[in-house]
Amino acid sequence: MSSQFKKQVKSHPLILVDFFATWCKPCKVISPMLEAIAAETRGKVRVIKIDLDKNQRLAAEMNIKSVPTICFYKYGKLQWRKSGMQTKDEMMKRLKDFL
């Protein structure tokens, strides 16, 4: 895992990482949901978006095989990871486990 990525996931107590691709339709659907989650959690959750086409080495290191892949990090440690389309309610339910 790159040192820059490690710094990012340790930069805030709770980080939601969206591994996406610009050509991915489900990624485009999830994007506004993630913005809403960030707004609703009022600074408790930081959202980071990582374009896999621009970060292929990190994708390989993280074993990301499909997009979108959403990960939650708490204090720099991976807590939850899921690939594929998800609803806002599903992501919020999981986030509440870590808030």
Residue pairs with C-beta under 8 A, 6 or more apart in sequence:
1 58
1 61
1 62
2 57
2 58
2 61
5 50
5 58
6 76
8 15
8 48
9 15
9 17
9 48
9 73
9 76
10 75
10 76
11 46
12 45
12 46
13 44
13 74
13 75
14 44
14 45
14 46
14 72
14 73
14 74
14 95
14 98
14 99
15 45
15 46
15 47
15 48
15 72
15 73
15 74
16 34
16 37
16 38
16 45
16 46
16 47
16 48
16 70
16 71
16 72
16 91
16 95
17 47
17 48
17 49
17 50
17 70
17 71
17 72
17 73
18 27
18 30
18 31
18 34
18 47
18 48
18 49
18 50
18 68
18 69
18 70
19 50
19 52
19 59
19 62
19 64
19 67
19 68
19 69
19 70
19 71
20 27
20 30
20 31
20 49
20 50
20 51
20 52
20 67
20 68
21 27
21 51
21 52
21 53
21 67
22 51
22 53
23 53
24 67
24 68
26 67
26 68
26 84
26 85
27 67
27 68
29 85
30 68
30 70
30 85
30 86
31 49
33 87
33 88
33 91
34 47
34 49
34 91
35 47
36 88
37 45
37 47
37 88
37 91
37 92
37 95
38 45
38 46
38 47
40 92
41 95
41 99
44 99
45 95
45 99
50 58
52 58
52 59
52 64
52 67
64 83
65 83
66 83
66 84
67 83
68 83
68 84
68 85
68 86
69 81
69 82
69 83
70 81
70 82
70 83
70 86
70 91
71 78
71 80
71 81
72 78
72 79
72 80
72 81
72 94
72 95
72 98
73 79
74 98
79 98
80 94
80 97
80 98
